Amino acid sequence: MTIDSRQVAAGMLAAVPFARTLGFEFVEVAPEAEGAVRAVVRLPDSPANHNHVGGPHAGAMFTLGETASGAVVLAAFGHLLDRATPLAVRAEIAYRKLALGSVRATAHLGRPPAAVAAELEAGERPEFPVRVEITTEEGKPTAEMTVVWTLRPN
């Protein structure tokens, strides 16, 4: 699988204006084993995004993780957009440690893309998890998240 990370980033920023508002930077969108995809999105440090203790606001971190998961979905299933609309179904986040400074969200698709596409082809509405780890720039874990997505047939 070949992934144009610039195209994925541009597509995400065009489709999700809030990602532009928060100043997200798309660091990497790359293939993994079995056709899966990894995406890394960065939230630069900005006082406008801080909470009451000086770190990134929980809502900004949630949006960062959800955006990274969306980049994975777009990269893995962008070729199906004429037949299905990707939608986040539910999400869970665990804030583990105070983050200070810039943070990165690294997202991984939780199921093989071929299996998800096969369910869509069979007339089903597949659901699949995208797992996200949010870390400091130094790689220290601060939060973990799972976003469950679906492909709703058009």
KOLMIVEX-451453 format. One line per 10 residues: their letters; for each residue z, y, x of N, C-alpha, C, O. Coordinates in steps of 0.2 Angstrom, whole numbers, plus 5000, padded with zeros to 4 digits. Each point is the difference from the previous one (the first is absolute). Example, Ala and Ser with C-alpha at 12.3 -4.5 7.8 and 13.67 -1.06 7.14 Angstrom:
! KOLMIVEX-451453
AS = 5039:4972:5066:5000:5006:4996:5000:5006:5004:5003:4999:5005 ~ 4993:5006:4993:5001:5006:5004:5003:5005:4996:5001:5006:5003
This chain:
! KOLMIVEX-451453
MTIDSRQVAA = 5000:4994:5004:5000:5006:4996:5000:5006:5004:5004:5001:5005 ~ 4992:5004:4994:4999:5006:5003:5003:5005:4996:4999:5001:4994 ~ 5006:5003:5009:5003:5006:4996:4999:5006:5003:5001:5001:5006 ~ 4996:5004:4990:5000:5007:5003:5006:5004:4998:5001:5002:4994 ~ 5004:4998:5011:5006:5003:4998:4999:5008:4998:5004:5002:4996 ~ 4991:5001:5007:4999:5007:4998:4998:5001:4992:5002:5004:4997 ~ 4994:4991:5001:4998:5000:4993:5006:4998:4996:5000:5003:4994 ~ 5004:4992:5008:5006:4999:4995:5004:5006:5000:5003:5002:4995 ~ 4999:5001:5011:5004:5006:5000:4997:5006:4995:5004:5003:4996 ~ 4990:4998:5005:4997:5005:4996:5000:4998:4993:5001:5005:4995
GMLAAVPFAR = 4998:4989:5003:5000:4998:4993:5007:5001:4997:5001:5002:4994 ~ 5004:4996:5010:5007:5001:4998:5002:5007:4999:5003:5002:4995 ~ 4995:5002:5010:5002:5007:4999:4996:5004:4994:5003:5004:4997 ~ 4991:4993:5002:4996:5003:4994:5003:4998:4993:5001:5003:4996 ~ 5001:4990:5004:5002:4997:4994:5008:5002:4998:5002:5000:4995 ~ 5002:5002:5011:5007:5001:4999:5002:5007:5003:5002:5000:5006 ~ 4997:5005:4990:5001:5007:5003:5007:5000:5003:5001:5004:5004 ~ 5004:4993:4993:5007:5000:5002:5001:4998:5007:5004:5003:5004 ~ 4992:4993:4998:5000:4997:5007:4998:5006:5005:5003:5001:5005 ~ 4992:5003:4993:4998:5006:5004:5006:5005:5000:5001:5004:5005
TLGFEFVEVA = 5002:4997:4989:5006:5005:4999:5005:4998:5005:5003:5005:5003 ~ 4999:4989:4998:5005:4998:5004:4998:5000:5008:5004:4999:5004 ~ 4989:5001:4997:4998:5001:5007:4999:4993:5003:5001:4999:5006 ~ 4998:4996:4990:5000:4993:5003:4994:4999:5005:4994:5004:4999 ~ 5007:4993:5006:4995:4998:5005:4998:4993:5000:5005:4996:5001 ~ 4989:5002:4999:4998:4993:5000:4999:4998:5007:4995:5002:5004 ~ 5010:4994:4999:5000:4998:5007:4995:4994:5001:4996:5000:5005 ~ 5004:4995:4991:4996:4994:5001:4999:4996:4993:5005:5000:4996 ~ 4989:4998:5003:4999:4995:4995:4995:4995:5003:4995:5001:5003 ~ 5008:4992:4998:4997:4995:5004:5001:4993:4997:5004:4999:4996
PEAEGAVRAV = 4991:4997:5005:5000:4993:4997:5005:4996:5004:5002:5001:5006 ~ 5001:4994:4990:5004:4995:5003:4997:4993:4998:4995:5000:4998 ~ 5009:4995:5003:4998:4993:4999:4999:4999:4993:5003:5003:4996 ~ 4992:4993:5003:4998:4997:4993:4998:5006:4995:5001:5000:4994 ~ 4996:5005:5009:4997:5005:4997:5005:5005:4997:4998:5005:4997 ~ 5008:4995:5005:5005:5005:4998:4999:5006:5004:4996:5001:5004 ~ 5008:5004:4994:4999:5007:5003:5007:5003:5001:5005:4998:4997 ~ 4996:5006:5009:5006:5003:5001:4998:5008:5000:4994:5002:5002 ~ 5010:5002:4996:4999:5007:5000:5007:5003:5003:5005:4998:4998 ~ 4994:5008:5006:5005:5003:5002:4999:5008:4998:4995:5003:5002
VRLPDSPANH = 5010:5000:4995:5000:5007:4998:5006:5003:5002:5005:4998:5000 ~ 4994:5008:5003:5005:5004:5003:5002:5006:4995:4996:5004:4998 ~ 5010:4998:5002:5003:5006:4997:5003:5004:5005:5005:4999:5003 ~ 4991:5007:4999:5003:5004:5005:5007:5003:4998:5001:5001:4994 ~ 5003:5001:5011:5006:5003:4999:4999:5007:4997:4996:5004:5003 ~ 5007:4998:4991:4999:5007:4998:5006:5002:4996:5002:4996:4996 ~ 5001:5009:5005:5006:5002:4996:4998:5000:4992:5005:5000:4996 ~ 4989:5002:5003:4998:5000:4992:5001:4993:4997:5001:4999:4994 ~ 4999:4995:5010:5001:4994:4998:5007:4997:5001:5001:4994:4998 ~ 5004:5010:5004:5006:4997:5002:5005:5000:4994:4999:5003:4995
NHVGGPHAGA = 5006:4992:5005:5005:5000:4995:5006:5004:5003:5000:5004:5004 ~ 5006:4995:4992:5006:5003:5002:5003:4999:5006:5005:5003:5003 ~ 4993:4991:5001:5003:4998:5006:4995:5001:5006:5001:4998:5005 ~ 4993:5005:4994:4995:5002:5005:4995:4995:5001:4996:5001:5005 ~ 5004:4994:4992:4995:4995:5001:4994:5000:4994:5001:5004:4996 ~ 4994:4992:5005:4995:5000:4994:5003:4998:4994:5004:4996:4999 ~ 4994:5008:4996:5003:4999:4993:4998:4993:4998:4995:4997:5001 ~ 5009:4999:4995:4999:4994:4997:4994:4999:4997:4996:4995:5000 ~ 5002:5010:4996:4994:5000:4996:4994:5001:5004:4995:4997:4999 ~ 5005:5007:5007:4995:5000:5005:4999:4993:5003:4994:4998:5001
MFTLGETASG = 5011:4999:5001:5000:4993:5003:4997:4995:4995:4996:4996:5002 ~ 5006:5004:4992:4997:4996:4995:4993:5001:4999:4996:4995:5000 ~ 5002:5011:5000:4992:5002:4999:4997:4998:5006:4994:4998:5000 ~ 5009:5003:5006:4996:4997:5006:4999:4993:5000:4995:4998:5001 ~ 5010:4998:4997:4999:4993:5000:4995:4998:4994:4996:4995:5001 ~ 5004:5008:4994:4995:4999:4994:4993:5001:5002:4996:4997:4999 ~ 5004:5009:5005:4993:5002:5003:4997:4995:5005:4995:4998:5000 ~ 5010:4999:5004:4998:4995:5005:4998:4994:4996:4995:4997:5002 ~ 5008:5001:4993:4998:4994:4996:4994:5001:4997:4995:4996:5000 ~ 5003:5010:4998:4994:5002:4996:4994:5000:5005:4995:4998:4998
AVVLAAFGHL = 5006:5004:5008:4995:4999:5006:4998:4993:5001:4994:4998:5001 ~ 5011:4998:4999:4999:4992:5001:4996:4998:4994:4995:4996:5001 ~ 5006:5006:4993:4997:4998:4994:4993:5002:5000:4995:4996:4999 ~ 5004:5011:5003:4993:5002:5000:4996:4997:5005:4994:4998:4999 ~ 5009:5001:5007:4996:4996:5005:4998:4993:4999:4995:4998:5001 ~ 5010:4999:4995:4999:4993:4999:4995:4999:4994:4996:4995:4999 ~ 5005:5009:4996:4996:4999:4993:4995:5006:4998:4998:5000:4995 ~ 5001:5004:5010:4995:5006:4999:4994:4998:4997:4996:5003:4996 ~ 5001:4991:5006:4994:4997:4998:5000:4998:4993:4995:4999:4997 ~ 5011:5001:5000:5001:4998:4993:5001:5005:4995:5000:4999:4994
LDRATPLAVR = 5000:5008:5009:5001:5005:4995:4995:5001:4995:5002:5004:4995 ~ 4992:4994:5005:4996:5000:4994:5002:4996:4995:4997:5000:4994 ~ 5007:4995:5007:5002:4995:4995:5007:5000:4998:5002:4998:4995 ~ 5002:5006:5009:5008:5000:4999:5003:5006:5003:4997:5003:5005 ~ 5008:4999:4992:5004:5006:5002:5007:4997:5003:5004:4997:4996 ~ 4997:5005:5010:5007:4998:5003:5005:5005:4997:5000:5006:4999 ~ 5006:4990:4999:5006:5004:4997:5006:4997:5003:5001:4994:5000 ~ 5004:5010:5002:5006:4998:5002:5004:4998:4993:5000:5004:4995 ~ 5003:4990:5005:5003:4997:4994:5008:5002:5001:5003:5002:4995 ~ 5000:4997:5011:5007:5001:5001:5001:5000:5007:4996:4998:5004
AEIAYRKLAL = 5010:5005:4998:5002:5001:5007:5007:5000:5001:5004:5002:4995 ~ 4998:4995:5011:5007:5000:5001:5001:5002:5008:4996:4998:5004 ~ 5009:5007:4997:5001:5002:5006:5007:5000:5002:5005:5001:4996 ~ 4997:4997:5010:5006:5000:5003:5001:5005:5006:4997:4999:5005 ~ 5007:5006:4994:5001:5004:5005:5006:4998:5005:5005:4999:4998 ~ 4993:4999:5008:5005:4996:5004:5004:5005:5005:5005:4999:5002 ~ 4991:5006:5001:5003:5004:5005:4997:5007:4999:4994:5001:4999 ~ 5010:5004:5003:4998:5007:4999:4994:5001:5005:5001:4998:5006 ~ 4994:5005:4992:4994:5001:5004:5000:5008:5002:5002:5004:4996 ~ 4997:4997:5010:5000:5007:5002:4993:5001:5004:4998:4996:5004
GSVRATAHLG = 4999:5009:4995:4993:5002:5003:4995:4996:4996:5000:4999:4994 ~ 4994:5000:5009:4994:4997:4997:5001:4993:4999:5004:4997:5004 ~ 4993:5000:4991:5001:4993:4998:4993:4997:4999:4995:5004:4998 ~ 5005:4990:5003:4993:4996:4999:5002:4994:4995:5005:4997:5000 ~ 4990:5002:4995:5000:4995:4996:4994:4995:5002:4995:5002:5001 ~ 5007:4992:5000:4995:4994:5002:5000:4995:4994:5005:4997:4998 ~ 4989:5003:4999:4999:4995:4994:4996:4994:5002:4995:5001:5003 ~ 5007:4994:4994:4996:4993:5000:4999:4997:4993:5005:5000:4996 ~ 4989:4998:5003:4998:4997:4994:5004:4993:5000:5000:4996:5005 ~ 5003:5002:4989:5004:4994:5000:4997:4994:4997:5003:4995:5000
RPPAAVAAEL = 4990:5006:4999:4996:4994:4998:4994:5000:5003:4997:5006:5001 ~ 4999:4988:5000:4993:5001:5002:4996:5003:4995:5000:4999:4994 ~ 4996:5006:5008:4995:5004:4996:4996:4995:4996:4998:5002:4994 ~ 4999:4993:5009:4996:4995:4997:5003:4997:4993:4997:5000:4995 ~ 5009:4999:5006:5004:4997:4994:5001:5005:4994:4999:4998:4994 ~ 5002:5008:5008:5001:5006:4995:4993:5001:4997:4999:5000:4994 ~ 4996:5000:5010:4993:5001:4997:4998:4994:4996:4996:5002:4995 ~ 5006:4992:5006:4998:4995:4996:5003:5000:4994:4997:4998:4995 ~ 5009:5004:5004:5004:5001:4994:4996:5005:4996:4999:4999:4993 ~ 4999:5007:5010:4996:5005:4996:4994:4997:4997:4998:5001:4995
EAGERPEFPV = 4998:4995:5010:4994:4997:4998:5001:4995:4994:4995:4999:4996 ~ 5010:4998:5003:5002:4995:4995:5002:5004:4994:5002:4997:4995 ~ 4998:5009:5005:5002:5004:4994:5007:5002:4999:5002:5002:4995 ~ 5002:4997:5010:5007:5001:5000:5001:5007:5003:4996:5003:5003 ~ 5010:4999:4996:5003:5007:5003:5005:4998:5005:5006:4999:4999 ~ 4991:5000:5007:5005:4998:5006:5005:5005:5002:4999:5006:4999 ~ 5007:4991:5003:5005:5005:5003:5001:4997:5007:5000:4994:5001 ~ 5002:5011:5003:5001:4998:5007:5005:5005:5003:4999:5006:4999 ~ 5005:4991:5006:5005:5005:5003:4997:5003:5007:4995:4997:5003 ~ 5007:5009:4998:4998:5003:5007:5007:5002:5002:5004:5004:4997
RVEITTEEGK = 4998:4993:5009:5006:5001:5003:5000:5006:5005:4995:5001:5004 ~ 5010:5003:4996:5000:5006:5004:5006:5001:5004:5006:4999:4998 ~ 4993:5002:5009:5006:5002:5004:5000:5007:5002:4994:5003:5002 ~ 5011:5001:4997:5000:5007:5002:5005:5001:5006:5005:4998:5000 ~ 4992:5005:5005:5004:5000:5007:4999:5008:5002:4996:5004:4998 ~ 5009:4997:5007:4999:5006:5004:4994:5000:5005:4997:4994:5000 ~ 5001:5011:5003:4995:5000:5005:5002:4995:5005:4995:4997:5003 ~ 5011:5002:4999:5002:4995:5005:5000:4993:4998:5002:4996:5004 ~ 4997:5003:4989:4999:4993:4998:5007:4998:4997:5000:4994:4998 ~ 5005:5010:5001:5006:4998:4997:4999:4999:4992:4998:5005:4997
PTAEMTVVWT = 5004:4989:5000:4999:5000:4993:5005:5004:4996:5005:5001:5002 ~ 4992:5003:4993:5004:5004:4996:5000:4998:4992:5004:5001:4997 ~ 4990:4996:5001:5000:4997:4993:4995:4995:5000:4995:4999:5004 ~ 5005:4997:4991:4995:4995:4998:4998:5000:4993:5005:5002:4996 ~ 4989:4996:5002:4998:5001:4994:4995:4995:4998:4996:4997:5004 ~ 5003:5001:4990:4995:4996:4997:4997:5003:4994:5004:5002:4995 ~ 4990:4999:5005:4996:5003:4995:4995:4994:4997:4996:4997:5003 ~ 5005:5002:4990:4996:4995:4997:4994:5003:4997:5001:5005:4996 ~ 4993:4993:5006:4994:5003:4997:4997:4995:4995:5001:4994:5000 ~ 4994:5009:4996:4996:4996:4996:4993:5003:5001:4999:5006:5002
LRPN = 4996:4990:4996:4993:5002:4999:4998:4999:4993:4999:4995:4997 ~ 5001:5011:4999:4999:5000:4993:4992:5000:4999:4997:5005:5002 ~ 5000:4990:4995:4993:5000:4999:4998:5006:4996:5003:5002:4995 ~ 4991:5001:5007:4998:5006:4997:4997:4998:4993:4997:5004:4997
